[in-house]
Structures are given as C-alpha cells and as structure tokens.
Amino acid sequence: MTSPSISSSASSSTSTPYAPAVRESCFRRAVLSPWRGFVLTLIAAVNIGLCVTLTNAIGFLLLGAGVVLLPAGMAVTRALANQSRRLARDWSGVEIPEPYRPRPRFQPGLMGLVERCRWILTDPASWRDLLWTLLDPAIGGALAMIALTLPFYGIYGIVITSLWLTLTHAGFNDWYMFVHVHAGNEPMRWVPAALGAALIPVSAWASPALIRVHARWTRVLLAPTRRAELSRRIEHLTETRADAVDTQAAELRRIERDLHDGAQARLVAMGMNLSAAEALLDEHPEAARTLLAEAREASVKALTELRGLVRGIHPPVLADRGLGDAVRAIALDSPLTTQVSVELPGRLEPAVESAAYFAVCELLANAAKHAHAQRFWADIRHQDGLLRITCTDDGVGGADMERGTGLRGIERRIGTFDGVMALTSPHGGPTAVTLEIPCALSSPKTSTS
C-alpha cells in the first residue's frame, strides 16, 4: 500500500472533508462538463415525470390510489434529490445537507401506508422536493443543456464551414449565430468556422461555470430552510448534551468502580497489614517485617493504579504539553509503526483537547486490535476555525459506524462540541477517519516545570 503523504507544513486543503471538485484541474473540468451537463439534463427530464406523478398522487389521496403512489413517488424523488446533492458536492464543492426528518416506524398494512403519507405531507422538505421537481426542468435543465451543447456548438460551426457546399447543395438552409448558411452566401463561408473556433475555448470556461451555477441553484431549492436548520440544530444539541451527560455518568461509575476494586482495596489491605505488623513487632519481628514488605508492595501497586486512573481521566502530558505531544506519547507506546504530524500554533480548550486525544487513542487501538494494521498515520492541524484530525491505517478495512460502538462513541464525544466525523473504510483497506471540531486556538501554554 502506498502510504499517505503527510507533511508537517501548513496544508492548503479545504477545511471540510469534501469539495473534491476544488482539487480538479481546469482541463479536467472543461472536458467533463459536457458529460455532467448531460447527466443533469437527464435528471431534469426525470423530474418532469416525478412532478406529474407526485401531483397526481396528492390529488388521488382521497380516492385511495394516492396512498400507494405517493410513498413510492416520494421515495424516488428523495433518492434523486440526494443524488443531486452528491453531484453538487462532488462536481462543484457545494455542500447541501439533507433536510429530511428521521423516518419513524410504521404499522404494517394499509394503516402503515396512511401513516407514511401523513409523515411525508407534514415534512416541509417534501414540499421543497416537489417544488424542485417543478422548477428544475425549466431552470436547472436550461443551465445543464447549455453546458452540454456549448462546446459542440463550436465544433458545429467548424463542421458546417467544412461541408458548406455539400450542405447548401443538398438544400441546407439554417443560421449559425448571425450567419445565414445557404447557397449564394459563400462570402460568409469562413465566418462560422471562426466563430466556432472562438467558442470552443470560451466553452471551456463557461460550461464548468454553468455547472457551478447549477449546483448553487440546486442548493437554493434543496437546502434546509432557516427554520429547519434551527430545528435540526436544537435536536442535535439535545441529543449531544444527553450523550454528554450519559458519558459523564458512565465515566464517574467507571472511576468509582476502579477505585473501589483497585486502589481502595489495596489501601484497606495495606492498613490491615500495618495493624498486624504493629501487633507482632515486639514478639515476632520477622513476621512483622514480612507484613511491612507486603504493605510496601501494596502501596506501590495502589500508586501505579492511581496514576493509571489519572491518565485515563486526563493525562498529565496532555495538560502540560498539549494535544500534539500527548498523541506523540501514545504513538511511542503503540505496537504499530506510527507517524504523527502536528500543525497547531496554539493551545486548544482543555475539553476539546481531551475529546480529541481520547478519539485518537480509540482509533489507534482499533487499528491495532480490529484492523490488524502495521502502520498508522495521524495528521493534526487547525485551519479556518476547525481542528482537523485525519487518521489513516493500512489494515484490512471494513469498519462500519453501525457495527462499531467505539466509532459511535467517538462521534458522540466530538458531537458534544458540534464536531463531525467522516469514515472511509473499504474492504481490504485502507481506513481513513477525519474528525473536525469547531474551536479556537489560544496562545501556546508552556510548562512551568
């Protein structure tokens, strides 16, 4: 496997895990724009049928047929809308969040169809999708059609010039821009070729620009409204705060259990040994000496357990040296060959540092335990108000958010700070996890020791 190139210098990449179109060359965008215009034109054509289908389904609800037709038509519409969102992201770097409400559980049979229709009709995103199917063929379809035909129209000008005599003798009578192509207009024969040759480089800029305009137009229609964004924001904050409370409670229970079963038990045993040694000191000094040695060993083990417990709560190196050095420290203890790259000109908030540190710890442990990796790369940097952490391993891949409680835990942990996680893990590897947490940097904290 080719290892990813990770540099410690400042990165010029975007601050989101998406926007791949930004990394495309101008030549690639120009070449692919006609094909992309063709795909978007097909979507606009399909939207015409979907608009008719959904309108009829809503009209036939009272007759019963719409109860079956509406869920099916809306399922296709949402799938096509999500595909359009992905194309806008991949081709133009325009991110369009999905505005749909979570799908509830429905009863089986006819009542389930009625509940599904009620859920669809009460979701504002459904009506925005219907508006998209109505307007996209007219506006989006026109933009896509121009992006598709513009380069070929330039080629067409050169072709009709080359075949002028053949075409006009066969009765061809048409216009190319302002030039009338017909028999008897031979003095204007080379003008279409000149216009077409000039149009081809213009189309190399105009067609990609039209694709970007189409993506922004799609965002206007399919992005969540301000009210929907606020509603989703409230739901997200409620969920993440509840997760934070549950996580904190679980952490307190773990600390209590570790103290009770570990250090506390050893301290109790050490106290009993000291009491017994005190009673035997005069008459049986050898036995007392043995008990004192056991007490000393118990104190060492208790101190070791307490130090381990403290490191599990908040490692001293994290508090003293910051996230970068803390990650380097765990990398030294890892059985994997680990490369850590850090670009943090300041210190993060302690809570953010702690969440990021334990997230990297979990990812490193997963790479060694579950992915059977040999190498691990961690790239940590702060850019545009975001802490961005990218962890990659050369393991077997196949990591799944739905089956991994550890990955879900990481997502919940950083979700408390409005962070997001992106996972790419095809079977056979490699696995790449990107974490992004909105935060600010303070001045670097130096240790006083």
TAZIBEL-V722368 format. One record per residue. N is the residue number from 1. RES is the residue in three letters. PHI is phi as a letter, one per 20 degrees, with the letter a starting at -180 (* if undefined). Layout:
# TAZIBEL-V722368
N_RES_PHI ; N_RES_PHI
This chain:
# TAZIBEL-V722368
1_MET_* ; 2_THR_e ; 3_SER_f ; 4_PRO_f ; 5_SER_e ; 6_ILE_c ; 7_SER_d ; 8_SER_e ; 9_SER_f ; 10_ALA_f ; 11_SER_e ; 12_SER_d ; 13_SER_f ; 14_THR_f ; 15_SER_e ; 16_THR_d ; 17_PRO_f ; 18_TYR_d ; 19_ALA_l ; 20_PRO_f ; 21_ALA_f ; 22_VAL_f ; 23_ARG_e ; 24_GLU_f ; 25_SER_f ; 26_CYS_f ; 27_PHE_f ; 28_ARG_f ; 29_ARG_f ; 30_ALA_f ; 31_VAL_f ; 32_LEU_e ; 33_SER_g ; 34_PRO_f ; 35_TRP_f ; 36_ARG_f ; 37_GLY_f ; 38_PHE_f ; 39_VAL_f ; 40_LEU_f ; 41_THR_f ; 42_LEU_f ; 43_ILE_f ; 44_ALA_f ; 45_ALA_f ; 46_VAL_f ; 47_ASN_f ; 48_ILE_f ; 49_GLY_f ; 50_LEU_f ; 51_CYS_f ; 52_VAL_f ; 53_THR_f ; 54_LEU_f ; 55_THR_f ; 56_ASN_f ; 57_ALA_f ; 58_ILE_f ; 59_GLY_f ; 60_PHE_e ; 61_LEU_f ; 62_LEU_f ; 63_LEU_e ; 64_GLY_o ; 65_ALA_f ; 66_GLY_f ; 67_VAL_f ; 68_VAL_e ; 69_LEU_f ; 70_LEU_f ; 71_PRO_f ; 72_ALA_f ; 73_GLY_f ; 74_MET_f ; 75_ALA_f ; 76_VAL_f ; 77_THR_f ; 78_ARG_f ; 79_ALA_f ; 80_LEU_f ; 81_ALA_f ; 82_ASN_f ; 83_GLN_f ; 84_SER_f ; 85_ARG_f ; 86_ARG_f ; 87_LEU_f ; 88_ALA_f ; 89_ARG_f ; 90_ASP_f ; 91_TRP_e ; 92_SER_c ; 93_GLY_m ; 94_VAL_e ; 95_GLU_e ; 96_ILE_c ; 97_PRO_f ; 98_GLU_f ; 99_PRO_e ; 100_TYR_f ; 101_ARG_f ; 102_PRO_f ; 103_ARG_f ; 104_PRO_e ; 105_ARG_e ; 106_PHE_d ; 107_GLN_f ; 108_PRO_f ; 109_GLY_n ; 110_LEU_f ; 111_MET_f ; 112_GLY_f ; 113_LEU_f ; 114_VAL_f ; 115_GLU_f ; 116_ARG_f ; 117_CYS_f ; 118_ARG_f ; 119_TRP_f ; 120_ILE_f ; 121_LEU_f ; 122_THR_e ; 123_ASP_e ; 124_PRO_g ; 125_ALA_f ; 126_SER_f ; 127_TRP_f ; 128_ARG_f ; 129_ASP_f ; 130_LEU_f ; 131_LEU_f ; 132_TRP_f ; 133_THR_f ; 134_LEU_e ; 135_LEU_e ; 136_ASP_f ; 137_PRO_g ; 138_ALA_e ; 139_ILE_e ; 140_GLY_f ; 141_GLY_f ; 142_ALA_f ; 143_LEU_f ; 144_ALA_f ; 145_MET_f ; 146_ILE_f ; 147_ALA_f ; 148_LEU_f ; 149_THR_e ; 150_LEU_g ; 151_PRO_f ; 152_PHE_f ; 153_TYR_f ; 154_GLY_f ; 155_ILE_f ; 156_TYR_f ; 157_GLY_f ; 158_ILE_f ; 159_VAL_f ; 160_ILE_f ; 161_THR_f ; 162_SER_f ; 163_LEU_d ; 164_TRP_g ; 165_LEU_f ; 166_THR_f ; 167_LEU_f ; 168_THR_f ; 169_HIS_f ; 170_ALA_e ; 171_GLY_n ; 172_PHE_f ; 173_ASN_b ; 174_ASP_b ; 175_TRP_d ; 176_TYR_c ; 177_MET_l ; 178_PHE_d ; 179_VAL_d ; 180_HIS_e ; 181_VAL_e ; 182_HIS_a ; 183_ALA_f ; 184_GLY_n ; 185_ASN_d ; 186_GLU_g ; 187_PRO_g ; 188_MET_e ; 189_ARG_g ; 190_TRP_e ; 191_VAL_f ; 192_PRO_g ; 193_ALA_f ; 194_ALA_f ; 195_LEU_f ; 196_GLY_f ; 197_ALA_f ; 198_ALA_f ; 199_LEU_f ; 200_ILE_f ; 201_PRO_f ; 202_VAL_f ; 203_SER_f ; 204_ALA_f ; 205_TRP_e ; 206_ALA_f ; 207_SER_f ; 208_PRO_g ; 209_ALA_f ; 210_LEU_f ; 211_ILE_f ; 212_ARG_f ; 213_VAL_f ; 214_HIS_f ; 215_ALA_f ; 216_ARG_f ; 217_TRP_f ; 218_THR_f ; 219_ARG_f ; 220_VAL_g ; 221_LEU_e ; 222_LEU_d ; 223_ALA_f ; 224_PRO_f ; 225_THR_f ; 226_ARG_g ; 227_ARG_f ; 228_ALA_f ; 229_GLU_f ; 230_LEU_f ; 231_SER_f ; 232_ARG_f ; 233_ARG_f ; 234_ILE_f ; 235_GLU_f ; 236_HIS_f ; 237_LEU_f ; 238_THR_f ; 239_GLU_f ; 240_THR_f ; 241_ARG_f ; 242_ALA_f ; 243_ASP_f ; 244_ALA_f ; 245_VAL_f ; 246_ASP_f ; 247_THR_f ; 248_GLN_f ; 249_ALA_f ; 250_ALA_f ; 251_GLU_f ; 252_LEU_f ; 253_ARG_f ; 254_ARG_f ; 255_ILE_f ; 256_GLU_f ; 257_ARG_f ; 258_ASP_f ; 259_LEU_f ; 260_HIS_f ; 261_ASP_e ; 262_GLY_d ; 263_ALA_f ; 264_GLN_f ; 265_ALA_f ; 266_ARG_f ; 267_LEU_f ; 268_VAL_f ; 269_ALA_f ; 270_MET_f ; 271_GLY_f ; 272_MET_f ; 273_ASN_f ; 274_LEU_f ; 275_SER_f ; 276_ALA_f ; 277_ALA_f ; 278_GLU_f ; 279_ALA_f ; 280_LEU_e ; 281_LEU_f ; 282_ASP_f ; 283_GLU_e ; 284_HIS_c ; 285_PRO_f ; 286_GLU_f ; 287_ALA_f ; 288_ALA_f ; 289_ARG_f ; 290_THR_f ; 291_LEU_f ; 292_LEU_f ; 293_ALA_f ; 294_GLU_f ; 295_ALA_f ; 296_ARG_f ; 297_GLU_f ; 298_ALA_f ; 299_SER_f ; 300_VAL_f ; 301_LYS_f ; 302_ALA_f ; 303_LEU_f ; 304_THR_f ; 305_GLU_f ; 306_LEU_f ; 307_ARG_f ; 308_GLY_f ; 309_LEU_f ; 310_VAL_f ; 311_ARG_f ; 312_GLY_f ; 313_ILE_e ; 314_HIS_a ; 315_PRO_g ; 316_PRO_g ; 317_VAL_f ; 318_LEU_f ; 319_ALA_f ; 320_ASP_e ; 321_ARG_d ; 322_GLY_n ; 323_LEU_f ; 324_GLY_g ; 325_ASP_f ; 326_ALA_f ; 327_VAL_f ; 328_ARG_f ; 329_ALA_f ; 330_ILE_f ; 331_ALA_f ; 332_LEU_f ; 333_ASP_e ; 334_SER_f ; 335_PRO_f ; 336_LEU_e ; 337_THR_f ; 338_THR_d ; 339_GLN_d ; 340_VAL_d ; 341_SER_c ; 342_VAL_c ; 343_GLU_c ; 344_LEU_c ; 345_PRO_f ; 346_GLY_b ; 347_ARG_d ; 348_LEU_e ; 349_GLU_f ; 350_PRO_g ; 351_ALA_f ; 352_VAL_f ; 353_GLU_g ; 354_SER_f ; 355_ALA_f ; 356_ALA_f ; 357_TYR_f ; 358_PHE_f ; 359_ALA_f ; 360_VAL_f ; 361_CYS_g ; 362_GLU_f ; 363_LEU_f ; 364_LEU_f ; 365_ALA_f ; 366_ASN_f ; 367_ALA_f ; 368_ALA_f ; 369_LYS_e ; 370_HIS_d ; 371_ALA_e ; 372_HIS_l ; 373_ALA_e ; 374_GLN_d ; 375_ARG_c ; 376_PHE_b ; 377_TRP_c ; 378_ALA_c ; 379_ASP_d ; 380_ILE_c ; 381_ARG_b ; 382_HIS_d ; 383_GLN_b ; 384_ASP_l ; 385_GLY_m ; 386_LEU_c ; 387_LEU_e ; 388_ARG_d ; 389_ILE_c ; 390_THR_d ; 391_CYS_d ; 392_THR_c ; 393_ASP_c ; 394_ASP_d ; 395_GLY_f ; 396_VAL_f ; 397_GLY_m ; 398_GLY_n ; 399_ALA_f ; 400_ASP_c ; 401_MET_f ; 402_GLU_f ; 403_ARG_d ; 404_GLY_d ; 405_THR_f ; 406_GLY_f ; 407_LEU_f ; 408_ARG_f ; 409_GLY_f ; 410_ILE_f ; 411_GLU_f ; 412_ARG_f ; 413_ARG_f ; 414_ILE_f ; 415_GLY_f ; 416_THR_f ; 417_PHE_d ; 418_ASP_m ; 419_GLY_e ; 420_VAL_c ; 421_MET_c ; 422_ALA_d ; 423_LEU_c ; 424_THR_c ; 425_SER_b ; 426_PRO_f ; 427_HIS_f ; 428_GLY_n ; 429_GLY_n ; 430_PRO_e ; 431_THR_d ; 432_ALA_c ; 433_VAL_c ; 434_THR_d ; 435_LEU_d ; 436_GLU_c ; 437_ILE_c ; 438_PRO_f ; 439_CYS_a ; 440_ALA_d ; 441_LEU_d ; 442_SER_d ; 443_SER_f ; 444_PRO_g ; 445_LYS_e ; 446_THR_d ; 447_SER_f ; 448_THR_e ; 449_SER_f
